[in-house]
């Protein structure tokens, strides 16, 4: 019997994940395309998640509870702004739209349109997961030895077009 490859440093890992609200059990974020990374070579995932993945194999599903307050800080109600809808450009009047705002120091912050009706529009500058207890549910799809290039890059190297082969045919 062949032993499955386990997640450890310098293994290339592909997984999909969902972020689930612990209280309502609704899926807040869903990643359909596999996320690929080299374990131990880059910090694409939160350390709490990376630690839980250690020693797991293809087909395993893990759940990691994340305290959003520790990650994003407490909700800041001063970042929730409601204005008359006529003061907002039409391009920004749809719930879910991200608006990048800049302060007088030139620092930018993302605000998301959370409510819109005939008269008003509300935007929220808090991280969407702020103030929620969430569960990351990850499904492991691939575990294999990473190549030297992948380890250096921290993830998969996409092969580009083979220009050398094409050029040699022209000469």
C-alpha positions as CSV (number, residue, x, y, z in Angstrom):
1,X,0.0,0.0,0.0
2,X,1.3,3.4,-1.0
3,X,1.3,5.9,1.9
4,X,-0.4,9.2,1.0
5,X,1.9,12.3,0.9
6,X,1.4,14.4,4.0
7,X,1.5,18.2,4.2
8,X,4.8,19.4,5.5
9,X,7.4,22.0,4.6
10,X,8.2,22.2,0.9
11,X,5.1,20.3,-0.2
12,X,3.0,21.8,-2.9
13,X,-0.6,21.9,-1.7
14,X,-3.8,22.7,-3.5
15,X,-7.0,23.2,-1.6
16,X,-10.4,24.9,-1.8
17,X,-12.1,26.5,1.1
18,X,-15.3,28.1,2.4
19,X,-15.6,30.7,5.1
20,X,-18.7,30.0,7.2
21,X,-20.4,32.3,9.8
22,X,-20.4,30.3,13.0
23,X,-23.6,31.8,14.3
24,X,-25.8,31.6,11.1
25,X,-23.9,28.8,9.4
26,X,-24.1,30.8,6.1
27,X,-21.3,30.5,3.6
28,X,-19.6,34.0,3.5
29,X,-16.8,33.2,1.0
30,X,-16.4,30.3,-1.3
31,X,-13.2,29.6,-3.3
32,X,-14.1,27.6,-6.4
33,X,-10.6,27.5,-8.0
34,X,-8.0,25.6,-6.0
35,X,-5.6,27.8,-4.1
36,X,-2.0,26.5,-4.5
37,X,0.9,27.2,-2.3
38,X,4.1,25.7,-1.0
39,X,3.8,24.8,2.7
40,X,6.3,26.6,4.8
41,X,7.5,28.7,1.9
42,X,4.9,31.5,2.0
43,X,2.2,32.9,4.3
44,X,-0.8,32.7,1.9
45,X,-2.9,31.3,4.8
46,X,-3.3,32.4,8.4
47,X,-0.8,30.7,10.7
48,X,-3.6,29.1,12.6
49,X,-4.8,27.4,9.4
50,X,-1.3,26.4,8.2
51,X,-0.7,24.7,11.6
52,X,-3.9,22.7,11.3
53,X,-2.9,21.6,7.7
54,X,0.4,20.1,8.9
55,X,0.3,16.3,8.5
56,X,-3.0,16.2,6.6
57,X,-3.4,14.3,3.2
58,X,-5.4,14.5,0.0
59,X,-9.1,14.1,0.7
60,X,-8.9,15.4,4.2
61,X,-11.3,18.2,5.2
62,X,-10.4,20.4,8.2
63,X,-12.3,23.1,10.0
64,X,-10.5,26.0,11.8
65,X,-12.4,28.5,13.9
66,X,-11.1,32.0,13.6
67,X,-11.7,34.8,16.0
68,X,-12.3,37.8,13.7
69,X,-11.8,40.3,16.5
70,X,-8.2,39.0,17.0
71,X,-7.7,39.2,13.2
72,X,-9.4,42.4,12.2
73,X,-10.0,44.2,15.5
74,X,-13.4,45.2,16.9
75,X,-16.0,46.7,14.6
76,X,-15.7,50.5,14.2
77,X,-19.2,52.0,13.8
78,X,-17.6,55.3,12.7
79,X,-16.7,53.5,9.4
80,X,-20.4,52.9,8.6
81,X,-21.6,55.9,6.7
82,X,-25.1,56.6,5.3
83,X,-25.7,59.3,2.7
84,X,-28.4,60.5,0.4
85,X,-28.3,58.3,-2.8
86,X,-28.1,61.4,-5.1
87,X,-24.7,62.2,-3.5
88,X,-23.3,58.9,-4.7
89,X,-22.3,58.3,-8.3
90,X,-24.5,55.8,-10.1
91,X,-21.6,53.3,-10.6
92,X,-21.5,52.9,-6.8
93,X,-25.2,52.3,-6.0
94,X,-25.2,48.5,-6.0
95,X,-24.9,46.5,-2.8
96,X,-21.6,44.6,-2.7
97,X,-19.7,47.3,-4.7
98,X,-16.3,48.2,-3.3
99,X,-15.4,51.9,-3.1
100,X,-11.8,52.9,-2.5
101,X,-11.7,56.1,-0.3
102,X,-8.6,58.2,0.3
103,X,-8.0,60.3,3.4
104,X,-6.0,63.6,3.5
105,X,-2.8,61.7,4.1
106,X,-3.3,59.7,0.9
107,X,-4.0,56.5,2.7
108,X,-6.7,54.3,1.0
109,X,-9.4,52.2,2.6
110,X,-12.0,49.9,1.0
111,X,-15.6,50.6,1.8
112,X,-18.4,48.1,0.7
113,X,-21.9,49.2,-0.2
114,X,-24.0,47.3,2.3
115,X,-27.4,48.9,1.9
116,X,-29.2,50.9,-0.8
117,X,-32.8,52.1,-1.2
118,X,-34.6,54.9,-3.0
119,X,-33.3,57.6,-0.7
120,X,-30.1,56.4,1.0
121,X,-27.0,54.4,0.6
122,X,-24.8,52.9,3.3
123,X,-21.2,52.0,3.0
124,X,-19.0,50.1,5.6
125,X,-15.3,50.4,5.9
126,X,-15.0,47.4,8.4
127,X,-13.6,44.2,7.0
128,X,-16.5,42.0,5.9
129,X,-15.6,39.4,8.5
130,X,-15.1,41.9,11.2
131,X,-17.2,41.1,14.3
132,X,-18.1,37.6,13.2
133,X,-16.9,34.3,14.4
134,X,-16.0,32.3,11.3
135,X,-15.0,28.8,10.4
136,X,-12.6,28.1,7.6
137,X,-13.5,24.7,6.0
138,X,-10.6,23.5,3.8
139,X,-10.6,20.5,1.5
140,X,-7.2,19.2,0.5
141,X,-7.0,18.3,-3.2
142,X,-3.2,17.9,-4.0
143,X,-0.1,17.2,-1.9
144,X,3.2,16.6,-3.7
145,X,6.8,17.5,-3.5
146,X,7.3,21.1,-4.7
147,X,9.9,21.8,-7.3
148,X,12.9,24.1,-6.5
149,X,11.2,26.9,-8.6
150,X,7.9,26.5,-6.7
151,X,9.7,26.6,-3.3
152,X,11.5,29.8,-4.4
153,X,8.3,31.4,-5.7
154,X,6.1,30.1,-2.9
155,X,3.6,28.6,-5.3
156,X,3.0,27.1,-8.7
157,X,4.9,28.3,-11.7
158,X,2.7,28.6,-14.7
159,X,4.5,27.5,-17.9
160,X,4.5,30.3,-20.4
161,X,4.6,29.9,-24.2
162,X,7.7,28.1,-25.5
163,X,9.3,30.9,-27.5
164,X,12.7,29.2,-27.7
165,X,11.3,26.2,-29.6
166,X,9.4,28.5,-31.9
167,X,12.5,30.6,-32.6
168,X,14.6,27.6,-33.4
169,X,12.1,26.5,-36.1
170,X,12.4,29.9,-37.8
171,X,16.2,29.7,-38.3
